[in-house]
Amino acid sequence: MARETVVEIAMTYLPDIGGGETHLRDLIEYISRFYKTVVITMKPYQANRGNPPIVERTKMITVIRLPRPLRYLAFRDSEWRPSAALIYMPLFFSYITLWSVVKGKEVKSFHMHGLLLTPLCAFLKILTGKRCIISVHFTFRGGDGILYKVLRWSLTKADYVLVLSNLEKENMIKFGIPKEKVKRFTYWVDLNTFKPIDKNAAREKLRINRSSFVVLFVGRLIEEKGVKLLFEVAKNIKEFEFYIVGDGPLRGDVKRFAEENDNFHFVGPVNNQSLPLWYNASDVLVVPSISEEGFGRVIIEALACGVPVLGSNLGGIPEAIKSDMGIIVDPNPQDITRALREIANSQYDRFKIRKYAEEQFGLKNAEEIMQLIS
């Protein structure tokens, strides 16, 4: 008997990089053990990610990437423009609606990623009668305008609304989504890939001084991630070494600052297989986000490697970091500087941190999502 199909829908997917894209890859790999999986997404928006085929197929997974017409209007200087939604959504919605009419009988459930897709989720629920779930990957504050009314109506039509933190769960319930529909989910990592290894060995491979106190940043180089806060911090703590892993619109600013400051190093993008080496070579991961993130995948990657985390007090970040595994601060240079000095003078039990990651960020998190999808 032919297996039923789970449809995962997202505006971005690999080879674009980010926490959401990586989570979606891991989720798809897990779902495909049990169901045929179709991913409907769009061509990469990051210009340096190449031009993958429109359709990619393996035994259990089919990835369909729709073109991005007039891409240059939505992305300038590597920055996302709000007009992108107006350009892409009609095409995206139309294709998925047509696909659903043709293939609907094979579908077990639809799973959307991102609030922009909530109207599509509601429409497909009405059109096909199939289960429809929406995952929200950031902290959402509701409102009363027409857009918010559409979002509220759409979210109430979904079978489940998945959120990354207790804060976001409370926000959704206050927004008017029935409590029984709002479920918290958590990212997970491959604990065989992200694990503690000898710090000196990692530093030797990366050519990092063994005696340095190493501060690591991993993420998109955008204003919201707070990477520019580290410029002043690096000036305040000349004896610490800062390594910046990632890419994005602020790449030029980060490179220029690195060229002018000997203790600040721009690494650039790093593939997922090499990231554990960077975590293990570091004394602390810093997550200085100035906007309300949903959770922060890099946090659990670092914790899985036994590395403490300094995180901002916004969004779901505080829920990911226990007091004996790092410090939560206001995202400003003074508090970050103070906290880094405190961490440098503290002793963290990396194996206790690792044990916590094993308990909280393993495959059971994938199983919980799977139960809602199926």
C-alpha positions as a printed NumPy array, in Angstrom:
array([[  0.   ,   0.   ,   0.   ],
       [  1.323,   3.446,  -0.923],
       [  2.422,   5.546,   2.009],
       [  0.602,   8.75 ,   2.849],
       [  2.368,  12.051,   2.261],
       [  3.242,  14.805,   4.717],
       [  3.655,  18.193,   3.036],
       [  6.108,  20.664,   4.561],
       [  5.713,  24.239,   3.263],
       [  8.187,  27.068,   3.89 ],
       [  9.263,  30.209,   2.051],
       [ 12.936,  29.347,   2.604],
       [ 14.835,  26.08 ,   2.797],
       [ 18.315,  24.733,   2.169],
       [ 20.663,  25.735,   0.608],
       [ 19.648,  28.995,   2.363],
       [ 21.118,  28.783,   5.844],
       [ 19.629,  29.637,   9.222],
       [ 18.171,  28.038,  12.324],
       [ 14.733,  27.574,  10.762],
       [ 16.123,  26.01 ,   7.603],
       [ 18.31 ,  23.613,   9.597],
       [ 15.384,  22.655,  11.831],
       [ 13.244,  21.953,   8.776],
       [ 15.949,  19.713,   7.299],
       [ 16.173,  17.719,  10.531],
       [ 12.385,  17.445,  10.777],
       [ 12.042,  16.252,   7.189],
       [ 14.722,  13.622,   7.687],
       [ 12.811,  12.323,  10.706],
       [  9.342,  12.403,   9.114],
       [ 10.602,  10.592,   6.005],
       [ 11.284,   7.504,   8.128],
       [  7.518,   7.047,   8.38 ],
       [  5.873,   8.994,   5.537],
       [  6.602,  10.183,   2.068],
       [  7.527,  13.836,   2.458],
       [  7.061,  16.677,  -0.004],
       [  8.753,  20.007,   0.656],
       [  7.358,  23.003,  -1.237],
       [  9.567,  26.05 ,  -0.979],
       [ 11.264,  28.659,  -3.168],
       [ 14.634,  29.079,  -4.834],
       [ 17.367,  30.412,  -2.522],
       [ 17.111,  34.068,  -1.602],
       [ 20.773,  34.26 ,  -0.603],
       [ 22.603,  35.017,  -3.825],
       [ 25.666,  32.929,  -2.963],
       [ 23.664,  29.741,  -2.466],
       [ 23.718,  28.709,  -6.107],
       [ 20.874,  27.519,  -8.305],
       [ 19.573,  24.111,  -7.181],
       [ 17.135,  22.213,  -9.424],
       [ 13.432,  22.973,  -9.251],
       [ 12.699,  19.367,  -8.264],
       [ 14.931,  17.083,  -6.198],
       [ 13.876,  13.528,  -5.399],
       [ 15.12 ,  10.76 ,  -3.17 ],
       [ 13.266,   7.596,  -2.208],
       [ 11.058,   9.254,   0.428],
       [ 11.619,  13.01 ,  -0.014],
       [ 10.669,  15.345,  -2.862],
       [ 11.764,  18.988,  -2.697],
       [ 10.023,  21.463,  -5.044],
       [ 11.624,  24.916,  -5.278],
       [  9.537,  27.532,  -7.057],
       [ 11.254,  30.429,  -8.849],
       [ 11.52 ,  33.857,  -7.199],
       [ 10.419,  36.306,  -9.924],
       [ 11.706,  39.907,  -9.67 ],
       [ 14.038,  38.804,  -6.913],
       [ 16.083,  42.01 ,  -7.227],
       [ 13.081,  44.067,  -6.044],
       [ 12.866,  42.128,  -2.811],
       [ 16.56 ,  41.638,  -2.058],
       [ 19.001,  44.506,  -2.286],
       [ 22.49 ,  44.446,  -0.822],
       [ 21.633,  41.038,   0.665],
       [ 18.801,  42.56 ,   2.722],
       [ 15.233,  41.276,   2.785],
       [ 12.607,  43.819,   1.691],
       [  9.   ,  43.634,   2.943],
       [  7.782,  43.881,  -0.655],
       [  8.908,  40.254,  -1.095],
       [  5.619,  39.001,   0.297],
       [  3.627,  40.945,  -2.3  ],
       [  5.828,  39.62 ,  -5.098],
       [  6.026,  35.964,  -4.131],
       [  2.927,  35.06 ,  -2.159],
       [  0.407,  34.992,  -5.05 ],
       [  2.632,  32.627,  -7.044],
       [  3.428,  30.507,  -4.007],
       [ -0.183,  30.215,  -2.87 ],
       [ -1.478,  29.514,  -6.382],
       [  0.996,  26.704,  -7.029],
       [  0.36 ,  25.021,  -3.683],
       [ -3.408,  25.272,  -4.155],
       [ -3.145,  23.648,  -7.597],
       [ -0.787,  20.975,  -6.271],
       [ -3.204,  20.239,  -3.421],
       [ -6.153,  19.821,  -5.783],
       [ -4.178,  17.333,  -7.896],
       [ -2.417,  15.457,  -5.085],
       [ -4.794,  16.023,  -2.161],
       [ -5.928,  12.401,  -1.828],
       [ -2.367,  11.32 ,  -1.019],
       [ -1.865,  13.928,   1.71 ],
       [ -1.833,  13.008,   5.394],
       [ -1.267,  16.567,   6.633],
       [  0.082,  20.002,   5.719],
       [  2.694,  21.642,   7.929],
       [  3.447,  25.354,   7.35 ],
       [  6.428,  27.306,   8.662],
       [  5.981,  31.038,   9.28 ],
       [  3.082,  33.369,  10.063],
       [  2.869,  34.592,   6.461],
       [  1.589,  31.156,   5.514],
       [ -1.295,  31.038,   8.009],
       [ -3.955,  32.147,   5.465],
       [ -2.774,  29.342,   3.174],
       [ -3.006,  26.9  ,   6.079],
       [ -6.629,  27.91 ,   6.735],
       [ -7.514,  27.77 ,   3.033],
       [ -6.04 ,  24.273,   2.538],
       [ -7.836,  23.063,   5.654],
       [-11.153,  24.213,   4.17 ],
       [-10.317,  23.042,   0.629],
       [ -9.   ,  19.549,   1.409],
       [-10.23 ,  18.754,   4.903],
       [ -6.726,  17.527,   5.762],
       [ -4.899,  18.224,   9.008],
       [ -3.035,  21.529,   8.879],
       [ -0.406,  22.711,  11.382],
       [  1.467,  26.019,  11.539],
       [  4.878,  26.452,  13.203],
       [  5.928,  29.925,  14.35 ],
       [  9.696,  30.361,  14.684],
       [  9.851,  33.783,  16.321],
       [  8.163,  35.789,  19.077],
       [  4.895,  37.308,  17.856],
       [  3.127,  40.32 ,  19.317],
       [ -0.494,  40.63 ,  18.225],
       [ -2.459,  43.737,  17.277],
       [ -5.895,  44.886,  16.154],
       [ -5.463,  45.921,  12.5  ],
       [ -6.934,  44.1  ,   9.522],
       [ -3.767,  42.043,   9.043],
       [ -3.963,  40.814,  12.628],
       [ -7.633,  39.931,  12.209],
       [ -6.737,  37.808,   9.176],
       [ -3.934,  36.14 ,  11.121],
       [ -6.198,  35.442,  14.097],
       [ -8.897,  33.906,  11.904],
       [ -6.317,  31.816,  10.029],
       [ -4.589,  30.583,  13.179],
       [ -7.876,  29.498,  14.742],
       [ -8.586,  27.369,  11.649],
       [ -5.313,  25.424,  12.041],
       [ -5.403,  22.125,  13.913],
       [ -2.374,  23.166,  15.936],
       [ -0.166,  26.228,  16.301],
       [  3.373,  25.259,  17.327],
       [  5.522,  27.801,  19.172],
       [  9.071,  27.754,  20.51 ],
       [  8.676,  29.126,  24.028],
       [  6.278,  29.513,  26.934],
       [  6.361,  33.261,  26.292],
       [  5.144,  32.725,  22.754],
       [  2.503,  30.275,  23.947],
       [  1.12 ,  32.935,  26.291],
       [  1.212,  35.507,  23.472],
       [ -0.815,  33.25 ,  21.174],
       [ -3.438,  32.515,  23.822],
       [ -3.748,  36.241,  24.575],
       [ -4.113,  36.822,  20.822],
       [ -7.228,  34.66 ,  20.858],
       [ -5.98 ,  31.24 ,  19.773],
       [ -7.672,  28.42 ,  21.745],
       [ -5.344,  27.12 ,  24.447],
       [ -5.759,  23.5  ,  23.39 ],
       [ -4.455,  24.319,  19.906],
       [ -1.252,  26.032,  21.007],
       [  1.592,  23.561,  21.561],
       [  5.18 ,  24.249,  22.453],
       [  7.899,  22.558,  20.404],
       [ 11.661,  22.62 ,  20.796],
       [ 14.512,  22.3  ,  18.337],
       [ 16.87 ,  19.364,  18.632],
       [ 20.367,  18.605,  17.389],
       [ 22.293,  15.555,  16.293],
       [ 23.95 ,  14.737,  19.606],
       [ 26.469,  12.518,  17.836],
       [ 27.657,  15.502,  15.805],
       [ 27.399,  18.234,  18.427],
       [ 29.315,  16.807,  21.38 ],
       [ 32.272,  17.749,  23.599],
       [ 35.763,  17.149,  22.256],
       [ 39.134,  18.224,  23.6  ],
       [ 39.358,  22.027,  23.544],
       [ 43.088,  22.12 ,  22.839],
       [ 42.726,  19.704,  19.938],
       [ 39.928,  21.848,  18.474],
       [ 42.031,  24.995,  18.832],
       [ 45.014,  23.34 ,  17.22 ],
       [ 42.93 ,  22.445,  14.159],
       [ 41.557,  25.994,  13.943],
       [ 44.921,  27.629,  14.763],
       [ 43.6  ,  29.398,  17.836],
       [ 45.925,  30.208,  20.718],
       [ 45.464,  27.7  ,  23.569],
       [ 45.768,  30.356,  26.281],
       [ 43.195,  32.81 ,  24.846],
       [ 39.722,  33.338,  26.277],
       [ 37.6  ,  32.782,  23.16 ],
       [ 34.191,  34.401,  22.632],
       [ 32.19 ,  32.914,  19.748],
       [ 29.28 ,  34.391,  17.788],
       [ 27.394,  32.17 ,  15.323],
       [ 24.515,  33.533,  13.254],
       [ 23.29 ,  35.709,  10.437],
       [ 25.067,  39.031,  10.254],
       [ 21.99 ,  41.21 ,  10.574],
       [ 21.104,  44.043,  12.949],
       [ 18.6  ,  41.932,  14.88 ],
       [ 21.263,  39.436,  15.971],
       [ 23.177,  42.174,  17.787],
       [ 26.572,  41.401,  16.272],
       [ 27.506,  45.099,  16.134],
       [ 27.183,  45.302,  19.929],
       [ 30.294,  43.151,  20.038],
       [ 32.351,  45.905,  18.404],
       [ 32.337,  47.98 ,  21.581],
       [ 32.641,  44.881,  23.77 ],
       [ 35.788,  43.816,  21.907],
       [ 37.25 ,  47.28 ,  22.482],
       [ 36.404,  47.008,  26.192],
       [ 38.08 ,  43.596,  26.588],
       [ 41.215,  43.656,  24.467],
       [ 42.55 ,  40.507,  26.181],
       [ 39.62 ,  38.359,  24.905],
       [ 39.502,  36.946,  21.367],
       [ 36.231,  37.279,  19.41 ],
       [ 35.411,  34.968,  16.496],
       [ 32.42 ,  35.732,  14.244],
       [ 30.944,  32.823,  12.278],
       [ 28.219,  33.645,   9.76 ],
       [ 27.271,  35.776,   6.792],
       [ 24.763,  38.446,   5.895],
       [ 24.212,  42.139,   5.118],
       [ 26.609,  43.291,   7.865],
       [ 29.48 ,  41.234,   6.465],
       [ 31.31 ,  44.36 ,   5.272],
       [ 31.027,  46.105,   8.644],
       [ 32.254,  43.025,  10.497],
       [ 35.19 ,  42.528,   8.127],
       [ 36.258,  46.157,   8.426],
       [ 36.123,  46.069,  12.21 ],
       [ 38.126,  42.825,  12.213],
       [ 40.794,  44.39 ,  10.009],
       [ 41.137,  47.289,  12.46 ],
       [ 41.105,  45.241,  15.706],
       [ 43.539,  42.403,  16.347],
       [ 41.285,  40.612,  18.863],
       [ 38.289,  40.465,  16.513],
       [ 38.215,  37.77 ,  13.8  ],
       [ 35.74 ,  37.362,  10.944],
       [ 35.476,  33.671,  10.054],
       [ 32.59 ,  33.825,   7.564],
       [ 30.082,  31.031,   6.881],
       [ 30.924,  27.565,   8.225],
       [ 29.218,  24.319,   7.232],
       [ 27.263,  22.335,   9.8  ],
       [ 29.895,  19.606,  10.002],
       [ 32.59 ,  22.097,  11.056],
       [ 30.517,  24.023,  13.601],
       [ 31.146,  21.584,  16.5  ],
       [ 34.865,  22.296,  16.172],
       [ 34.228,  26.034,  16.635],
       [ 31.973,  25.505,  19.637],
       [ 34.502,  23.217,  21.3  ],
       [ 37.338,  25.67 ,  20.676],
       [ 35.387,  28.416,  22.477],
       [ 34.984,  29.373,  26.121],
       [ 31.539,  30.916,  25.621],
       [ 28.932,  31.433,  22.915],
       [ 27.427,  34.911,  22.898],
       [ 23.87 ,  35.475,  21.588],
       [ 23.34 ,  39.265,  21.867],
       [ 20.051,  39.475,  19.938],
       [ 18.308,  42.853,  20.111],
       [ 14.988,  41.462,  18.848],
       [ 12.754,  38.764,  20.314],
       [ 13.976,  35.473,  18.903],
       [ 11.871,  32.374,  19.222],
       [ 14.583,  30.23 ,  20.792],
       [ 18.002,  30.341,  19.137],
       [ 19.217,  27.067,  17.637],
       [ 22.882,  27.968,  18.117],
       [ 22.258,  27.924,  21.876],
       [ 21.401,  24.243,  21.943],
       [ 24.275,  23.416,  19.584],
       [ 26.698,  25.077,  22.001],
       [ 25.135,  23.429,  25.068],
       [ 25.364,  20.031,  23.357],
       [ 29.112,  20.672,  23.059],
       [ 29.306,  21.557,  26.747],
       [ 29.861,  25.281,  26.158],
       [ 28.193,  27.947,  28.36 ],
       [ 26.1  ,  30.66 ,  26.706],
       [ 25.697,  34.389,  27.268],
       [ 22.283,  35.34 ,  25.888],
       [ 20.071,  38.408,  25.712],
       [ 16.93 ,  38.589,  27.837],
       [ 14.567,  38.854,  24.861],
       [ 12.063,  36.411,  23.396],
       [ 12.514,  32.728,  24.154],
       [ 16.286,  32.917,  24.721],
       [ 16.081,  32.979,  28.559],
       [ 14.069,  29.752,  28.512],
       [ 16.944,  27.915,  26.83 ],
       [ 19.706,  28.851,  29.288],
       [ 19.75 ,  27.644,  32.895],
       [ 21.56 ,  29.779,  35.466],
       [ 24.428,  27.3  ,  35.902],
       [ 24.981,  27.079,  32.146],
       [ 25.415,  30.734,  31.272],
       [ 24.178,  34.257,  31.905],
       [ 21.202,  36.28 ,  30.647],
       [ 21.727,  40.037,  30.167],
       [ 20.246,  43.147,  28.644],
       [ 21.687,  43.35 ,  25.109],
       [ 23.992,  46.321,  25.58 ],
       [ 27.813,  46.535,  25.489],
       [ 28.229,  47.323,  29.188],
       [ 26.22 ,  44.347,  30.466],
       [ 27.731,  41.992,  27.9  ],
       [ 31.236,  43.111,  28.9  ],
       [ 30.472,  42.574,  32.591],
       [ 28.945,  39.142,  31.962],
       [ 31.866,  37.972,  29.819],
       [ 34.301,  38.9  ,  32.575],
       [ 32.14 ,  37.001,  35.052],
       [ 32.09 ,  33.924,  32.844],
       [ 35.868,  34.111,  32.374],
       [ 36.275,  34.002,  36.159],
       [ 33.805,  31.143,  36.665],
       [ 34.042,  27.388,  36.366],
       [ 31.365,  25.682,  34.266],
       [ 30.91 ,  21.93 ,  34.278],
       [ 30.845,  21.117,  30.573],
       [ 29.678,  17.547,  31.202],
       [ 26.74 ,  18.783,  33.287],
       [ 25.873,  21.154,  30.427],
       [ 26.125,  18.263,  27.973],
       [ 23.872,  16.067,  30.133],
       [ 21.249,  18.825,  30.186],
       [ 21.407,  19.033,  26.369],
       [ 20.972,  15.275,  26.097],
       [ 17.864,  15.439,  28.284],
       [ 16.292,  18.465,  26.58 ],
       [ 17.381,  18.555,  22.932],
       [ 17.272,  15.004,  21.607],
       [ 15.013,  13.198,  19.144],
       [ 12.089,  13.119,  21.577],
       [ 11.4  ,  16.678,  20.383],
       [ 10.97 ,  15.383,  16.832],
       [  8.676,  12.631,  18.087],
       [  6.409,  15.208,  19.771],
       [  5.982,  17.104,  16.499],
       [  5.389,  13.854,  14.654],
       [  2.495,  12.986,  16.97 ],
       [  0.765,  16.261,  16.057],
       [  1.402,  15.866,  12.341],
       [  0.122,  12.303,  12.147]])
